[in-house]
């Protein structure tokens, strides 16, 4: 059975490799998956695709929506 999970991903993104300036933010996703573990992995991949310069991704499934 597939459920919809709310997943928050904290992302830390550096401006470039030679600079210590970075941006930090949180992105919210609604992920349809059969388990929390799958939702976690799917959100991680989605965040990496949307923020390819990210260096740190903190993924957490916060609640079951439906």
C-alpha positions as CSV (number, residue, x, y, z in Angstrom):
1,X,0.0,0.0,0.0
2,X,1.3,3.4,-1.0
3,X,1.1,6.3,1.5
4,X,1.9,10.0,1.1
5,X,4.6,11.3,3.5
6,X,5.7,14.8,4.3
7,X,9.4,14.9,4.1
8,X,11.6,17.9,5.1
9,X,15.2,18.2,3.7
10,X,17.7,20.6,5.2
11,X,20.2,21.5,2.5
12,X,23.6,23.2,2.8
13,X,25.0,24.6,-0.5
14,X,28.3,26.3,-0.9
15,X,28.8,29.1,-3.5
16,X,31.9,27.5,-4.9
17,X,34.7,25.1,-4.0
18,X,37.2,27.9,-3.0
19,X,34.8,30.0,-0.9
20,X,33.4,29.3,2.6
21,X,30.1,31.2,1.8
22,X,27.1,28.9,1.9
23,X,23.4,28.9,1.8
24,X,21.2,26.8,4.1
25,X,17.6,26.1,3.6
26,X,14.8,23.6,4.1
27,X,12.7,22.1,1.3
28,X,9.4,20.3,1.9
29,X,8.2,17.4,-0.3
30,X,5.1,15.2,-0.4
31,X,6.4,11.8,-1.4
32,X,4.2,8.8,-2.3
33,X,5.9,5.6,-1.2
34,X,5.2,2.2,0.4
35,X,7.3,2.9,3.5
36,X,9.1,5.7,5.5
37,X,12.4,4.3,4.4
38,X,11.5,4.5,0.7
39,X,10.1,8.1,1.2
40,X,13.4,9.1,2.8
41,X,15.5,7.8,-0.1
42,X,13.2,9.3,-2.7
43,X,13.3,12.7,-1.0
44,X,17.1,12.5,-0.8
45,X,17.3,11.8,-4.6
46,X,14.9,14.6,-5.4
47,X,16.8,17.1,-3.3
48,X,20.1,16.1,-4.9
49,X,18.6,16.6,-8.4
50,X,17.1,20.0,-7.5
51,X,20.2,21.2,-5.6
52,X,23.2,19.5,-7.2
53,X,25.8,21.8,-5.5
54,X,24.5,20.7,-2.1
55,X,27.1,19.3,0.3
56,X,24.9,18.3,3.2
57,X,21.4,16.9,3.1
58,X,19.5,16.1,6.3
59,X,16.3,14.2,5.4
60,X,13.5,13.6,7.9
61,X,10.1,12.1,7.4
62,X,7.9,14.2,9.6
63,X,4.4,12.8,9.2
64,X,2.0,10.5,7.3
65,X,-0.4,12.7,5.2
66,X,-2.6,9.9,3.8
